[in-house]
C-alpha cells in the first residue's frame, strides 16, 4: 500500500471523524485576533481562547490539518532549514483536541491505534517519552510498550507552557527508531534523524500562577500535534522529509532549472542545502501570500522578505542570476492545491509578488556586493581581516543582506565579521523603533492577569467618560468604563487623552484582552489603582472614522447594486483619513460603473437617512431580509444591527457610525485596483477628506499643466537643436558636394539630395553652399519628406540676372509635377514625383544650360 501525502492526511482526518471529532478547517497562517503571533505556528492557535478559559465551541472533540509557519520567536526553525533533512519553515500539523472530554488514556490509545493499526508502523520501532513525574502517562504506555522504550525527561523536553503564566501541562512524545539494529533508545531526544519525534500529545491540566506555582485546572484538555512531513517520510520509507512526495517534484523542478543534480547521498553538499532551502521557503512564502500577507519592511512582512532573500542567496549558489523562486509556484500548487484551494485561487498573485520581490532584491544584491567588494579590497590592502559591524549593519539596513549572507561572503574571502558590533547597532535600532514598544505593549496587555478585569464600552453614546482605574502599570491602563473603541471589524482604534492623577496621558492605542479594554499610553503611568480617571476620545478623529464607517456600509450596497449580488466583502479598513474596501468581483470595473457607484452613495447621503442600531438575538437578525453577515463564527448570541434604510443597507456591525447620512457630507472614490484573483479594492474619502482630495487634484492638474508647458518648450528647443545638428551634419559634406560639381559654360553646378526634413534646413544648407561656390555657381539641394519633394535653389550674385533662382527652380520643379518661385538669389519649390528625383538631379546641368540659352534669346 502506497502512503501518499494526500492519503496520509485524509486517513488521519477520517480516523478521528469516525471517533466523534469535528473536522475543522485549517486557520490561515496569518492569525486573526491574536496580536502576539506573527504567524500561526501550531494547531492549537485557533483554540487558544478555549485553553485560556474565555472561549467556547459547540463541540468538545476536534481534529484538523493546520498550516504552520515557524520563522521567528520561540518557535524558530529557520537557521536549521536546509542543513538537515527534517526542519521546515512551513509544515502541516495534524492534530486532535479534547476540550474537557477525553484525557490521557484515550489520547494515547487513539495515537497507538492509528500508528500501529491503521498505518501499520512496526511496534518495535516506537518509543515514548513522558514528563519525569508523570507516572500516570508512564503506566498508560506500559500497556503498549516495554519499560526500556518509555523514557522520562524533564521540563525542557516534556512540559508544555503557553507563557510565563497560564495553562500548561506535561506532554508525551512518540519517537520512531530508524536505526538498522533497533538500537535507538539512547538517541531519543538527541537531535538526530536516526530517531525522530513524530507525535506530541500535550495534557493541559495546570495553571501557572505569577509566583510560579501550579494549580489544577477544573477542566482538562488534550492538544496533540504531528508533522505531516515527518510521518510521510516514515510511511514512505525514506530517511529525509525532502524525499517525500511533498518535496520531490519541487526538487526536480530546481534540478531542471539549474542543470544540477540533487545530491541525496550527501546531506552537507552545498547544492543539496541550497535546493532544500529553496523548496522549503517557497512553501512558506506561497501560503503566507495566499492568506493575505505581503513582503514588507516591518512585522511579518519583513519576516517574509527575509525568508525570500535567504532563499535567493542560496539560489545564487546554484548559479541563478534571474528571478527563479516564482517558477516553483505551479509545481507547489499541483502538490497542495487540492487540500488548500487558496493556492489555486491566488496562484497568479503569488507568482507576481514573489517575482517582483526577487527582481528588486537582485538589483539590491548587486549593489550590496559592490559595497562588500570595495570594503574587502580596502581591508585586504591594510592587512585587516574583520568586516566591521558598521558595514555588516549597512549591508543589512540598506541592501537587505541577512547577517548570515554577509558572514558567508566573508568566509569565502578569508574574513570574519564583527557580529558583536552588528548586534549593538541592531539593538540601537530596536530601541529607536516604536514598533518594538508596541509589540512589548501587546505582549504585556495579553498577560493572563488582565483576564480578571471587565470594561464597559460607552463610546456609542459619549466620547468622554469618568471611571475608576482597575489596572495601571507600565504603559497600560484598564478602566471600569471607557469610550475608547477597540480596533475591530476593520475600524481602527480610538486615540485620545486620559486625565489621571493630575497628569494628561496620551492614548496611542487600545486593545481588548478578554473582557478588559487596555489603553496603551505614550508615557509610563502612575500605579493609581482605585482613583478616578477621565477618558477623552479625540473627537475630530472619531467623527472622521464614523463618517467613513457609515460610508463603507453605503458603498457595500452600492457595489452590489451596480456590479451584482455576487459582491461579498473580503476585507476593509476604516481609518480617519480614508476607507478601503475589498470585495469579490471578477473582471475590471469600468469607469462608468465607478461613477454610478459614487453617485449612488452620494444620493443616499443627500437623502439624509437616519442611521439606526438595534440589539437583538443572532437568530432574529438572520431572518432580516438582505441582512449582510460576515465571519458568522465570530458572532455571539446577541448582535448589533446597523440599519441605513431597511430597503438599502442592513448589516451586523459593532462599529461606530454617524446619526444621519447627511453627516457624511460628501463621498469620493479615489482608487480601484485588483489585490488578488477575483478580489478588487476601492478606496474613498468623505467629508473634509473630499475637500482635501479635490484640492489635491487641483494642485496636481496645475502642476501637470506647468509640466506639460515646460515639456512643450523643451521639446521645441530640442527639435531646434536636432534640426541645427542635422544642418551641421550635411554642411560637413559641402567639400564633397563641390568635388562632384559639374560645369556648364564655366558655371559650377551643385545638385544633391540630402537627409533634411524642413525647408528652413534646406535654405540654411543652400546658403552655405552658395557661399562656398563664391562666383559663377548654382546650387540645388533637395529632400524627400513624407512622400513630397522639397527643392531649394541658390545662385551666386554674379549670375542672378541671367539665372534668377525663382524662375530656374520653377522650371526644374515642373519635371516633378510641381512648381515654385522666390527671389533671384534663393528660391524654393516642391514636387509630387519623388521617384523621379534621382534621375532629375542627374539632368540639372542640362536643364541649366537650356534655361541659359532661353534666357539669352529673350
VOGU-3710 file (C-alpha; in Angstrom, 3 decimals, decimal comma):
1> xxxxxxxxxx> 0,000/0,000/0,000  1,428/3,362/-1,040  1,031/6,107/1,558  0,926/9,314/-0,486  0,793/12,562/1,470  -2,810/13,057/0,351  -3,743/9,606/1,651  -1,910/10,119/4,961  -3,669/13,443/5,536  -7,107/12,067/4,701
11> xxxxxxxxxx> -6,700/8,867/6,713  -5,796/10,927/9,793  -8,919/13,073/9,454  -11,133/10,069/8,705  -9,779/8,214/11,738  -10,759/10,985/14,153  -14,031/11,799/12,389  -15,072/8,181/12,981  -14,341/8,728/16,679  -16,626/11,713/17,138
21> xxxxxxxxxx> -14,249/14,561/16,315  -15,397/17,678/14,450  -13,111/18,138/11,430  -12,362/21,870/11,415  -10,665/23,751/8,568  -7,132/24,996/8,926  -6,876/28,530/10,252  -4,965/30,947/7,995  -1,220/31,203/8,602  -1,889/34,905/9,288
31> xxxxxxxxxx> -3,512/34,880/12,747  -6,685/36,890/13,192  -7,363/38,422/16,587  -4,058/37,361/18,198  -1,506/40,208/18,029  1,069/38,141/19,943  1,659/35,988/16,855  3,204/36,921/13,525  2,250/33,562/12,064  0,150/30,588/13,076
41> xxxxxxxxxx> 2,821/28,258/14,441  0,794/25,408/15,949  -2,548/23,718/15,562  -3,677/24,958/18,965  -3,539/28,645/17,974  -7,149/28,767/16,817  -8,234/27,192/20,132  -6,137/29,454/22,352  -9,219/31,222/23,733  -10,617/27,868/24,895
51> xxxxxxxxxx> -7,420/26,997/26,748  -7,327/30,473/28,346  -10,860/29,963/29,603  -12,747/32,758/27,840  -13,802/30,969/24,661  -16,143/28,079/23,918  -17,043/25,808/20,986  -20,186/23,832/20,240  -18,089/20,644/20,172  -15,684/19,031/22,628
61> xxxxxxxxxx> -13,612/16,982/20,152  -11,837/18,376/17,101  -9,229/17,412/14,502  -7,615/19,206/11,577  -4,528/19,676/9,486  -3,141/23,116/10,283  -0,890/25,219/8,069  2,019/26,418/10,244  4,972/28,771/9,771  7,874/28,894/12,226
71> xxxxxxxxxx> 10,445/31,545/11,355  10,728/33,829/14,382  10,407/33,993/18,129  10,499/30,982/20,463  9,401/28,533/17,767  12,059/29,366/15,194  13,408/26,654/12,916  14,780/28,991/10,232  18,517/28,526/10,747  18,126/24,745/10,748
81> xxxxxxxxxx> 16,305/24,646/7,423  18,409/23,293/4,593  21,177/21,979/6,784  19,253/18,905/7,891  16,509/16,796/6,362  13,621/17,363/8,741  13,300/21,049/9,762  10,965/23,372/7,846  9,685/26,927/7,949  6,285/25,794/6,667
91> xxxxxxxxxx> 4,730/22,499/7,666  1,368/20,858/8,189  0,429/19,977/11,737  -2,012/17,083/12,016  -3,789/17,454/15,336  -6,634/16,265/17,525  -8,089/18,011/20,584  -10,280/17,316/23,538  -11,880/20,238/25,374  -12,797/18,796/28,748
101> xxxxxxxxxx> -13,807/15,492/27,108  -11,352/12,559/26,984  -7,898/12,739/28,553  -4,620/10,827/28,731  -5,838/7,258/28,385  -7,959/7,876/25,289  -5,391/10,224/23,681  -2,625/7,634/23,990  -4,945/4,835/22,836  -6,026/6,787/19,752
111> xxxxxxxxxx> -2,418/7,548/18,845  -1,382/3,921/19,239  -4,341/2,628/17,217  -3,702/4,983/14,309  0,067/4,415/14,196  0,047/0,649/14,548  -3,461/-0,370/13,484  -4,122/1,882/10,507  -0,662/2,874/9,359  0,933/-0,422/10,443
121> xxxxxxxxxx> 4,127/1,060/11,850  6,404/-1,606/13,347  5,781/-1,658/17,088  9,424/-2,440/17,793  10,469/0,910/16,272  8,284/3,073/18,517  9,458/4,816/21,687  7,508/7,074/24,070  8,738/9,889/26,302  6,908/11,237/29,360
131> xxxxxxxxxx> 7,467/14,026/31,860  9,702/12,808/34,691  6,925/12,903/37,326  4,003/11,863/35,082  3,528/8,343/36,432  0,007/8,194/35,000  1,241/8,576/31,416  4,085/6,130/32,085  1,692/3,435/33,303  -0,633/4,020/30,348
141> xxxxxxxxxx> 2,264/3,481/27,954  3,197/0,256/29,726  0,037/-1,203/28,143  1,700/-0,886/24,745  5,477/-0,641/25,195  8,143/-2,356/27,309  9,764/-0,217/30,012  13,037/0,134/28,103  11,209/2,035/25,357  9,487/4,504/27,674
151> xxxxxxxxxx> 11,767/7,404/28,622  11,374/10,116/31,272  12,593/13,665/30,538  12,413/16,994/32,353  10,621/20,283/31,602  12,797/21,147/28,618  11,507/18,231/26,559  8,255/17,104/28,123  6,420/20,009/29,714  4,407/22,474/27,642
161> xxxxxxxxxx> 3,611/26,053/28,672  1,724/28,736/26,781  3,686/31,517/28,511  5,216/32,586/31,819  1,759/32,239/33,323  -1,394/30,465/32,226  -2,354/26,983/31,002  0,356/24,324/30,922  0,929/20,629/31,431  3,081/17,574/30,795
171> xxxxxxxxxx> 3,367/16,034/27,367  4,214/12,649/25,964  6,035/12,247/22,665  6,173/9,309/20,284  9,505/8,723/18,530  10,368/6,485/15,575  13,609/4,496/15,537  15,264/4,311/12,100  18,449/2,544/13,207  19,113/-0,727/11,323
181> xxxxxxxxxx> 19,522/-2,753/14,538  16,730/-1,102/16,592  19,340/0,437/18,903  17,851/3,924/19,003  16,905/4,067/22,697  19,969/6,154/23,552  19,215/8,551/20,651  15,744/9,607/21,781  15,672/13,455/22,059  19,293/13,565/20,891
191> xxxxxxxxxx> 18,528/15,676/17,806  19,461/13,008/15,274  17,469/11,978/12,187  18,010/8,354/13,149  15,365/8,668/15,886  12,755/11,335/15,252  9,756/12,634/17,150  6,585/12,023/15,137  3,729/12,925/17,533  3,398/15,122/20,616
201> xxxxxxxxxx> 0,450/14,723/22,997  0,036/17,625/25,446  -2,094/17,223/28,577  -3,223/20,661/29,740  -4,035/20,163/33,414  -2,416/23,075/35,295  -2,477/26,845/35,515  0,893/28,510/36,157  0,468/31,329/38,676  2,510/34,542/38,691
211> xxxxxxxxxx> 4,581/33,196/41,613  5,494/30,111/39,581  3,297/27,677/41,451  0,916/25,283/39,703  -2,788/24,797/40,373  -5,015/22,090/38,917  -7,417/23,254/36,226  -11,091/22,466/36,788  -11,352/21,339/33,138  -8,512/19,425/31,455
221> xxxxxxxxxx> -7,721/19,438/27,760  -5,734/17,427/25,230  -3,733/19,115/22,453  -1,790/16,909/20,024  0,367/17,665/17,020  2,069/15,534/14,377  4,083/16,937/11,468  2,714/15,616/8,180  6,111/15,827/6,510  7,802/13,645/9,117
231> xxxxxxxxxx> 5,137/10,965/9,263  5,119/10,841/5,445  8,873/10,186/5,447  8,286/7,262/7,813  5,327/5,824/5,892  7,016/6,298/2,508  10,194/4,592/3,723  12,619/7,473/3,151  15,128/8,980/5,543  14,523/12,584/4,555
241> xxxxxxxxxx> 11,344/14,683/4,523  12,672/16,134/1,278  12,465/12,686/-0,340  8,676/12,525/0,186  6,116/13,349/-2,472  5,599/16,743/-0,778  9,053/17,876/-1,937  10,388/15,614/-4,713  8,507/17,370/-7,572  9,798/20,741/-6,339
251> xxxxxxxxxx> 13,388/19,495/-6,156  13,087/18,027/-9,662  11,984/21,430/-10,936  15,028/23,086/-9,333  17,229/20,421/-10,947  15,695/21,232/-14,353  16,129/24,975/-13,954  19,671/24,819/-12,561  21,051/21,928/-14,583  22,425/20,403/-11,380
261> xxxxxxxxxx> 21,617/17,110/-9,648  20,248/16,938/-6,115  22,928/15,107/-4,020  20,701/12,869/-1,896  23,643/10,846/-0,652  25,461/13,860/0,896  23,381/15,986/3,287  26,232/18,503/3,644  26,686/19,135/-0,073  26,179/22,887/-0,780
271> xxxxxxxxxx> 23,895/22,162/-3,748  21,656/19,986/-1,593  21,465/22,610/1,145  20,592/25,292/-1,428  17,865/23,192/-3,046  16,291/22,283/0,290  16,208/25,934/1,316  14,542/26,943/-1,961  11,821/24,274/-1,919  11,109/24,806/1,768
281> xxxxxxxxxx> 10,936/28,595/1,664  8,691/28,713/-1,407  6,053/26,818/0,591  6,086/29,324/3,444  6,063/32,297/1,059  3,247/30,955/-1,094  0,931/30,055/1,794  1,549/33,359/3,594  0,797/35,379/0,444  -2,281/33,269/-0,297
291> xxxxxxxxxx> -3,564/34,089/3,199  -3,065/37,829/2,701  0,474/38,674/3,842  2,949/40,556/1,650  6,710/41,120/1,936  7,476/44,448/3,605  9,746/46,312/5,987  8,074/45,586/9,319  6,481/42,764/11,260  5,509/39,639/9,362
301> xxxxxxxxxx> 6,148/41,481/6,088  9,835/41,736/6,935  9,961/38,100/8,013  8,678/37,116/4,562  11,177/39,428/2,893  13,995/37,908/4,956  12,781/34,441/4,004  12,741/35,274/0,310  16,191/36,855/0,436  17,613/33,859/2,250
311> xxxxxxxxxx> 16,237/31,605/-0,482  17,586/33,982/-3,133  21,052/33,832/-1,596  21,043/30,034/-1,843  19,622/30,183/-5,377  22,630/32,303/-6,299  24,878/29,462/-5,090  23,204/27,267/-7,734  24,098/29,781/-10,436  20,780/31,635/-10,714
321> xxxxxxxxxx> 21,083/35,331/-11,577  17,442/35,961/-12,550  14,222/35,509/-10,531  13,591/31,777/-10,153  11,576/31,082/-6,983  8,308/32,126/-8,620  8,803/29,367/-11,196  8,319/26,798/-8,433  4,806/28,013/-7,594  2,943/25,977/-10,278
331> xxxxxxxxxx> 4,617/22,792/-9,001  3,652/23,609/-5,415  0,052/24,248/-6,483  -0,048/20,866/-8,235  1,098/19,184/-4,988  -1,005/21,030/-2,406  -3,695/22,906/-4,306  -6,414/20,301/-3,735  -6,384/20,268/0,098  -5,673/24,021/0,128
341> xxxxxxxxxx> -7,666/25,616/-2,737  -6,471/29,098/-1,777  -3,258/28,234/-3,633  -5,234/27,717/-6,857  -7,280/30,846/-6,241  -4,299/33,131/-5,673  -1,649/31,414/-7,831  -1,080/34,335/-10,195  -0,845/36,813/-7,324  1,671/34,590/-5,520
351> xxxxxxxxxx> 3,806/34,334/-8,648  3,689/38,078/-9,334  4,530/39,087/-5,768  7,464/36,686/-5,499  8,868/37,534/-8,942  8,707/41,278/-8,220  10,401/40,808/-4,821  13,111/38,664/-6,372  13,806/41,190/-9,126  14,022/44,021/-6,592
361> xxxxxxxxxx> 16,404/42,141/-4,314  18,626/41,007/-7,169  19,153/44,674/-8,088  19,858/45,460/-4,443  22,051/42,388/-4,097  24,357/43,514/-6,883  24,787/46,958/-5,306  25,429/45,408/-1,893  28,018/43,052/-3,349  29,791/46,038/-4,888
371> xxxxxxxxxx> 29,999/47,668/-1,442  31,248/44,423/0,107  33,957/44,003/-2,546  35,104/47,608/-2,126  35,380/47,212/1,654  37,081/43,810/1,347  39,654/45,200/-1,082  40,486/48,094/1,246  40,767/45,802/4,299  42,974/43,414/2,338
381> xxxxxxxxxx> 45,256/46,317/1,457  45,508/47,184/5,166  46,067/43,545/6,133  42,892/43,594/8,269  40,607/40,560/8,199  37,418/41,509/10,040  34,415/43,102/8,329  33,352/45,968/10,647  29,969/45,722/12,346  29,043/49,077/10,761
391> xxxxxxxxxx> 29,480/47,605/7,276  27,510/44,447/8,148  24,736/46,666/9,521  24,785/48,884/6,423  24,502/45,799/4,207  21,535/44,675/6,334  19,801/48,034/6,705  20,366/49,484/3,227  20,706/46,452/0,981  18,664/43,874/2,883
401> xxxxxxxxxx> 21,544/41,445/3,473  20,773/38,985/6,289  23,787/38,690/8,601  24,334/35,088/7,534  24,754/36,238/3,904  27,453/38,716/4,966  29,154/36,004/7,025  29,090/33,627/4,052  30,657/36,223/1,751  33,285/36,972/4,395
411> xxxxxxxxxx> 34,215/33,300/4,885  34,623/32,802/1,155  37,288/35,525/1,104  39,024/34,719/4,373  37,337/37,364/6,546  35,355/37,247/9,768  32,521/39,602/10,723  32,273/41,818/13,805  28,994/40,230/14,890  29,072/41,961/18,286
421> xxxxxxxxxx> 29,289/45,380/16,614  26,479/44,437/14,244  24,273/43,309/17,129  24,992/46,527/19,037  23,790/48,629/16,101  20,758/46,386/15,705  19,904/46,894/19,363  20,207/50,658/18,983  17,825/50,498/16,042  15,370/48,435/18,064
431> xxxxxxxxxx> 15,400/50,973/20,866  14,581/53,717/18,385  11,763/51,702/16,906  8,266/52,480/18,086  7,254/49,124/16,752  9,274/47,452/19,462  7,358/49,408/22,084  4,031/48,441/20,553  4,997/44,787/20,364  6,000/44,854/24,015
441> xxxxxxxxxx> 2,740/46,591/24,823  0,766/43,859/23,118  2,626/41,090/24,899  2,116/42,732/28,275  -1,510/43,540/27,502  -2,220/39,913/26,816  -0,902/38,836/30,167  -3,423/36,454/31,739  -3,604/38,648/34,856  -5,697/41,127/32,852
451> xxxxxxxxxx> -8,313/38,437/32,249  -9,870/39,217/35,627  -10,951/42,731/34,613  -14,046/43,804/32,722  -14,546/47,179/30,991  -17,867/48,609/29,843  -17,709/50,350/26,441  -19,575/53,681/26,498  -18,359/55,039/23,175  -21,650/54,568/21,321
461> xxxxxxxxxx> -23,297/57,237/23,484  -20,422/59,512/24,579  -16,837/60,473/23,809  -15,892/61,405/27,369  -16,278/59,127/30,410  -15,197/59,334/34,030  -14,399/55,941/35,555  -12,442/54,059/38,210  -8,950/52,768/37,405  -8,880/48,969/37,662
471> xxxxxxxxxx> -5,279/48,459/36,484  -2,369/50,827/35,819  1,118/49,547/35,147  3,839/50,483/32,671  2,114/51,989/29,649  -1,219/50,240/30,260  -4,434/51,335/31,948  -7,739/49,475/32,376  -10,861/51,422/33,388  -14,218/50,109/34,542
481> xxxxxxxxxx> -15,881/52,171/31,769  -14,367/53,764/28,660  -15,487/55,497/25,440  -12,389/54,286/23,561  -13,241/51,922/20,687  -11,004/48,865/20,231  -9,963/48,013/16,662  -12,461/45,540/15,256  -14,331/44,814/12,052  -11,906/46,935/10,043
491> xxxxxxxxxx> -12,426/50,077/12,166  -9,203/51,320/13,768  -8,880/52,005/17,484  -9,586/55,403/19,004  -6,857/57,683/20,315  -7,139/60,493/22,834  -6,267/61,520/26,394  -6,506/60,005/29,880  -6,586/62,529/32,741  -5,243/60,632/35,727
501> xxxxxxxxxx> -3,655/61,884/38,953  -3,358/65,424/37,626  -1,465/64,279/34,505  -2,536/64,019/30,846  -1,591/60,686/29,288  -1,721/60,339/25,500  -3,576/57,168/24,494  -1,880/55,829/21,347  -3,716/52,551/21,024  -6,467/50,467/22,618
511> xxxxxxxxxx> -6,617/46,669/22,831  -9,081/44,137/24,163  -7,909/41,361/26,481  -10,801/39,094/27,329  -13,418/41,490/28,757  -10,855/44,215/29,573  -10,170/47,245/27,374  -6,489/48,174/27,701  -5,415/51,772/26,994  -1,829/51,860/25,654
521> xxxxxxxxxx> -0,305/55,207/26,683  2,715/57,006/25,246  4,116/57,634/28,731  4,504/55,335/31,715  1,568/55,749/34,053  1,474/56,089/37,818  0,061/52,993/39,615  -3,090/54,823/40,732  -5,482/51,884/41,014  -8,802/52,845/42,597
531> xxxxxxxxxx> -8,611/56,508/41,607  -10,923/58,218/39,116  -9,759/58,974/35,586  -11,325/60,998/32,769  -11,113/59,270/29,370  -11,435/61,635/26,396  -11,577/60,349/22,819  -10,105/62,565/20,078  -13,445/63,925/18,795  -12,366/65,154/15,379
541> xxxxxxxxxx> -10,627/61,862/14,608  -13,578/59,769/15,843  -16,074/61,746/13,725  -13,901/61,219/10,653  -13,881/57,478/11,416  -17,657/57,396/11,906  -18,241/59,177/8,572  -16,012/56,677/6,829  -17,614/53,666/8,528  -21,166/54,651/7,624
551> xxxxxxxxxx> -19,983/55,420/4,086  -18,466/51,923/3,924  -21,919/50,408/4,529  -23,415/52,592/1,769  -20,552/51,690/-0,539  -21,036/47,956/0,034  -24,662/48,077/-1,026  -23,879/50,404/-3,948  -21,303/47,909/-5,214  -23,867/45,100/-5,069
561> xxxxxxxxxx> -26,482/47,157/-6,914  -24,143/48,335/-9,673  -21,911/45,252/-10,107  -24,215/42,440/-8,979  -25,228/40,385/-5,970  -22,054/38,267/-6,229  -20,185/41,097/-4,469  -19,135/39,977/-0,979  -16,890/41,786/1,498  -13,369/40,366/1,594
571> xxxxxxxxxx> -11,836/42,886/3,978  -11,954/46,539/4,967  -10,126/49,354/6,701  -11,956/52,273/8,281  -9,435/54,949/9,245  -9,859/58,679/9,880  -8,116/59,661/6,639  -9,831/57,258/4,252  -11,702/53,987/3,880  -10,673/50,863/1,999
581> xxxxxxxxxx> -12,999/48,059/0,925  -12,004/44,698/-0,595  -14,682/42,618/-2,280  -15,222/39,660/-4,570  -15,587/40,583/-8,238  -14,217/39,022/-11,384  -13,135/41,464/-14,057  -12,173/45,110/-14,224  -14,632/47,751/-13,093  -15,427/50,196/-15,892
591> xxxxxxxxxx> -15,098/53,961/-15,256  -18,836/54,405/-15,885  -19,589/51,819/-13,194  -17,349/53,622/-10,717  -19,208/56,867/-11,444  -22,533/55,106/-10,862  -21,321/53,660/-7,540  -20,076/57,038/-6,351  -23,301/58,748/-7,457  -25,492/56,217/-5,609
601> xxxxxxxxxx> -23,575/56,684/-2,347  -23,854/60,475/-2,607  -27,557/60,156/-3,390  -28,077/58,282/-0,102  -26,043/60,919/1,738  -28,254/63,704/0,330  -31,386/61,788/1,328  -30,403/62,378/4,994  -31,331/58,855/6,101  -31,315/58,194/9,871
611> xxxxxxxxxx> -28,735/55,570/10,899  -30,398/53,160/13,323  -28,854/50,493/15,548  -30,709/47,597/17,127  -29,600/44,914/19,571  -31,198/41,511/19,001  -30,571/37,752/19,152  -28,458/36,405/16,331  -31,202/34,088/15,138  -33,605/37,029/14,832
621> xxxxxxxxxx> -31,018/39,027/12,890  -30,539/36,164/10,443  -34,201/36,485/9,435  -33,942/40,155/8,376  -34,282/40,381/4,563  -30,956/41,120/2,799  -29,002/41,365/6,058  -25,238/41,273/5,483  -23,330/38,966/7,815  -19,629/38,140/7,854
631> xxxxxxxxxx> -17,470/35,678/9,767  -20,554/34,209/11,422  -18,481/32,102/13,802  -17,265/35,313/15,447  -20,746/36,499/16,439  -22,167/35,975/19,907  -25,745/35,100/20,688  -26,677/38,815/20,876  -25,671/41,034/17,936  -25,828/44,697/16,925
641> xxxxxxxxxx> -27,523/45,557/13,632  -26,837/48,847/11,810  -29,677/49,937/9,510  -29,474/52,676/6,872  -32,977/52,420/5,333  -34,225/48,846/5,709  -34,626/48,694/1,926  -30,996/49,653/1,324  -28,364/48,653/3,925  -28,728/46,306/6,906
651> xxxxxxxxxx> -25,508/44,896/8,399  -24,344/43,209/11,573  -21,715/45,622/12,877  -20,163/46,612/16,192  -18,543/49,793/14,866  -19,336/53,460/15,447  -21,483/55,434/12,992  -22,946/58,847/12,267  -26,541/59,508/13,336  -27,706/60,569/9,863
661> xxxxxxxxxx> -26,172/60,009/6,426  -26,181/63,786/5,827  -23,375/63,998/8,415  -21,092/62,139/5,986  -21,109/65,249/3,786  -19,596/64,015/0,534  -18,155/60,762/-0,794  -15,477/60,333/-3,465  -13,772/57,212/-4,805  -10,031/57,782/-5,037
671> xxxxxxxxxx> -8,735/54,469/-6,340  -9,617/51,000/-7,640  -7,362/48,008/-8,229  -7,086/44,233/-8,145  -5,470/42,828/-4,996  -5,837/39,116/-5,730  -7,525/36,745/-8,127  -11,209/37,615/-8,005  -10,745/40,326/-5,373  -10,923/44,073/-6,111
681> xxxxxxxxxx> -10,187/47,008/-3,819  -11,640/50,501/-3,767  -10,516/53,428/-1,644  -12,560/56,504/-0,844  -12,727/59,658/1,256  -15,628/61,512/2,885  -16,427/64,924/4,344  -13,342/67,096/4,751  -11,382/64,339/3,064  -13,248/65,061/-0,198
691> xxxxxxxxxx> -12,353/68,752/0,039  -8,704/67,834/0,588  -8,860/65,345/-2,270  -10,332/67,935/-4,659  -7,667/70,447/-3,652  -5,025/67,786/-4,179  -6,406/67,069/-7,663  -6,475/70,798/-8,482  -2,833/71,219/-7,465  -1,929/68,111/-9,375
701> xxxxxxxxxx> -3,634/69,420/-12,524  -1,877/72,771/-12,204  1,421/71,011/-11,718  0,753/68,759/-14,703  -0,139/71,778/-16,844  3,073/73,518/-15,823  4,948/70,349/-16,527  3,241/69,989/-19,927  4,132/73,575/-20,844  7,714/73,004/-19,805
711> xxxxxxxxxx> 7,826/69,786/-21,820  6,438/71,567/-24,871  9,080/74,295/-24,588  11,776/71,710/-24,010  10,558/69,706/-26,995  10,646/72,751/-29,257  14,144/73,624/-28,079  15,352/70,067/-28,581  13,728/69,978/-32,009  15,570/73,141/-32,993
721> xxxxxxxxxx> 18,823/71,710/-31,701  18,253/68,466/-33,631  17,487/70,391/-36,813  20,602/72,506/-36,343  22,716/69,398/-35,813  21,254/67,882/-38,977  22,200/71,016/-40,926  25,716/70,861/-39,469  25,966/67,214/-40,450  25,028/67,922/-44,069
731> xxxxxxxxxx> 27,175/71,078/-44,134  30,195/68,945/-43,354  29,627/67,321/-46,742  29,903/70,595/-48,733  33,510/69,879/-49,796  32,224/66,545/-51,083  29,408/68,328/-52,959  31,864/70,801/-54,541  34,124/67,972/-55,629  31,181/66,425/-57,503
741> xxxxxxxxxx> 30,070/69,752/-59,027  29,717/69,805/-62,814  30,439/72,806/-65,118  28,282/74,258/-67,867  29,666/77,274/-69,763  32,094/77,928/-66,880  29,356/77,725/-64,255  29,796/75,186/-61,408  26,582/73,385/-60,606  25,924/71,512/-57,327
751> xxxxxxxxxx> 22,847/69,251/-57,393  22,401/66,994/-54,347  19,758/65,079/-52,338  20,275/65,370/-48,564  18,743/63,978/-45,329  16,908/67,023/-44,010  13,241/67,422/-43,095  12,305/71,111/-43,421  12,553/73,885/-45,979  14,335/76,076/-43,421
761> xxxxxxxxxx> 17,058/73,445/-43,024  17,454/73,197/-46,825  17,652/77,012/-47,115  20,338/77,187/-44,407  22,378/74,489/-46,147  21,865/76,128/-49,566  23,120/79,476/-48,219  26,326/77,784/-47,099  26,751/76,095/-50,498  26,326/79,462/-52,271
771> xxxxxxxxxx> 28,979/80,991/-50,014  31,304/78,092/-50,740  30,779/78,474/-54,504  31,808/82,160/-54,363  31,337/83,152/-58,045  29,899/81,532/-61,110  27,884/78,930/-59,199  24,387/77,452/-58,871  23,275/75,107/-56,090  20,243/72,791/-56,000
781> xxxxxxxxxx> 19,558/70,867/-52,758  16,631/68,522/-52,359  14,994/66,233/-49,808  12,038/63,845/-49,754  9,747/64,450/-46,770  6,577/62,360/-46,252  6,397/61,451/-49,950  6,887/65,024/-51,241  9,994/66,607/-52,790  11,387/69,861/-51,369
791> xxxxxxxxxx> 13,804/71,882/-53,549  15,927/74,951/-52,775  17,901/76,779/-55,449  20,677/79,322/-54,773  22,550/81,450/-57,346  25,752/83,432/-56,754  25,277/87,229/-57,078  27,067/87,498/-60,430  24,550/85,148/-62,107  21,212/86,300/-60,683
801> xxxxxxxxxx> 20,241/88,391/-63,730  20,854/85,589/-66,248  19,797/82,695/-63,923  17,248/84,082/-61,415  16,721/81,364/-58,786  12,905/81,728/-58,687  12,455/81,074/-62,397  15,133/78,396/-62,528  13,703/76,330/-59,657  10,173/76,648/-61,067
811> xxxxxxxxxx> 11,430/75,216/-64,384  13,145/72,312/-62,585  10,071/71,596/-60,413  7,870/71,166/-63,473  9,781/67,932/-64,117  8,321/66,651/-60,842  4,754/67,832/-61,463  5,360/70,720/-59,092  6,133/74,415/-59,002  7,803/77,139/-57,009
821> xxxxxxxxxx> 9,455/80,548/-57,014  11,293/83,105/-54,961  13,988/85,716/-55,040  16,773/85,823/-57,661  19,426/84,538/-55,267  17,306/81,970/-53,350  14,054/80,219/-54,174  12,065/77,155/-53,131  9,856/74,660/-54,907  8,025/71,383/-54,374
831> xxxxxxxxxx> 7,172/68,320/-56,402  4,850/65,328/-56,259  7,043/62,740/-58,018  9,808/61,665/-55,591  10,533/58,584/-57,709  11,893/60,890/-60,495  14,172/62,938/-58,211  17,355/60,916/-58,628  17,101/60,942/-62,422  16,274/64,662/-62,389
841> xxxxxxxxxx> 19,340/65,596/-60,322  21,483/63,970/-62,991  19,915/66,214/-65,636  20,274/69,500/-63,744  23,293/70,724/-65,791  21,340/70,052/-68,978  18,298/71,976/-67,667  20,520/74,880/-66,523  22,130/75,044/-69,993  18,715/75,026/-71,696
851> xxxxxxxx> 17,446/77,690/-69,268  20,523/79,857/-70,010  20,029/79,578/-73,773  16,380/80,560/-73,480  17,334/83,479/-71,255  19,862/84,785/-73,842  17,266/84,594/-76,653  14,748/86,553/-74,643
//
